[in-house]
Amino acid sequence: MAKTKELSKDTRNKIVDLHQAGKTESAIGKQLGVKKSTVGAIIRKWKTYKTTDNLPRSGAPRKISPRGVKMITRTVSKNPRTTRGDLVNDLQRAGTKVTKATLPLLSVTHYAARDSNPAVPGVSPCLSQYMSGPV
């Protein structure tokens, strides 16, 4: 399912105000151009937490920023045989503390290497050094 934009705080507050004024979820949705299920979710959240602010997400925070991911993608696309150690050094120079064990968790390195060499589908940078024959 595709990610959608979050509603603005102003829109969420309008939804709560209209709900307190006695309007139904479907009427609020039609008036503001928002799905009924979204209106219901915002009202439920407001009833539970008495706030319309964004709540903290579950799970651990990202180790590598989107900028770091782009840097890795660019590096691996240019040279699919780039080692994890080289990528870690590049990221540390950019101010991101990661280990070699973190990088395989980024599927972006796998896809970047595969896309840079369409003749060999599914070759990741770590495996390409062990393959025999022309790549």
N, C-alpha and C positions, 0 to 999 in steps of 0.2 A: 504494500500500500504506500502511496506517495506521501511524503511529508507535506503538511500544509502550514501556511503562515499562522502564527498565533494572532488572536484578536487583540486589538489595542486595549489598554486599560480603560479608556474612555467608553469603548463599546461594551466591555464587560460590566462596567458600572451602570450603563444605560439598561442593560438586560436586567440587572438586579433591581433597579429603580422601577422598571415597568412591571416586574414580577410583584414587587411590594404594592404597586398600584392596583393589582388584581387581574392583570392580563394573563392569558394562557400562554403556554410555551409556543404553540403554533402561531398565535397572533403576534407574539414578540418576534419570532423568526421571520414572519412575512414582512413585518414593519421594518426590521433592520437588515433584511436580506441575509439571514444566517440560518443554517439548518436547525431544525427542531431539536435534534439530538445534541447539538452543540449548546443550544440554549439550556437544555436540561442538565447537561454536565456542569455548566457554569453555575446554575442555580443550586445544584447539589453540593458543589464545592463551597459555595457561599454559605449554605446552611450548615455544613460541617465545620468549616474553618473560620467563618465570619470574615473572609477576605476574598478578593478577586485577584490578588497578586499571584505571580508565578511561584509554584512550590518547587523546592529542590528536586532535581531528578534523581532517580535511583541509580545505583552503580557507581563504579569508580570513575573519577574524572579522567579525561583524555591525557595521555602522556605526551603525545606529539600534537602540536597545533596544526590547523589546516595549512598554514604556511610551510611547516616542516614536511608535511605529507607531499605538498607540491614540489618541494625541493628534492625529496627522495624520488618521486615519480620522474622528474626531469633528469636527475642523475642516472637512474637506471635505464631510462629510455635512450639516453645518449650512449651508455656503455652497460649492456646487460650483464657483463662479467664483474661488475663492481661488487666488492666484498662487503659483508656486513660491518666489518671493522672500519672500512672507509666511510660507510654511511654514518656509523656512530661518531666517528671523528668529525665529520662535517656538521652533524647535529650539535655536538658539544661546542664546536667553534661558534655556532649560531646561538648558543646559550640554553640548549635543551639537554637535560641529563637523561640519557637512556642507556640501556645495555644491549648487547648483541641479542639477548633472548627476547627483547621486546619487538625487534624488527620483523621476525617471521609472522607475528600477529597481524601485521599490516598486509592485507591482501593486495594492497596497491603495488607492492614490489613485484608480486607474481604477475599481475595483469600488465604492468608496464613492460616487463621483459617479454611477455608473450606477444604484446602488440607491436613491439619494436622489431620482432622477427616473425612475420606471419607464415614463413615457410615451415617453421617448427612450432606447432601449436602446443601450448601448455608448458613450455620450457621456462623454468624459473631461474633466476640468477645463480642460486646455490647449486642447482643440478647441472647447469650448462658446463661447469668446469669438469664434471665427471663423465660427460658424454664423450664417446669416441666418434671420430669422423667429423666431416665438415658440418658446421651448424648454420 
